[in-house]
Amino acid sequence: MNKLAVEIYGQQYHIIGKASPGHMRQVASHVDEKMRQIADKNPKLDTTRLAVLSAVNIADDYLKLKQEFDEILHLVEDEQP
């Protein structure tokens, strides 16, 4: 297990996971970036609402990519003899 201190939207967090420290930093950076993008467009949001909207946006991105992946996988499986 790796333990890492990261900063997300100005707050320090200690995260623990099996992923590499580089991957964990990349995840934290992605969340920070998404929160800042949303905050730039909605400067009056409190941190809790900002975090929830960021989670919703990230989940939406993930589900769209998963659907695309599943469709591609289905196409590849259909072409297998």
LINRA-V376179 format. One line per field, one symbol per residue. phi: phi as a letter, one per 20 degrees, with the letter a starting at -180 (. if undefined). A space follows every 10 residues. Layout:
phi: ???
This chain:
phi: .ddbecdcln decddcaeff gfffffffff fgffffffff ecfeffffff ffffffffff gfffffffff ffffffffef f
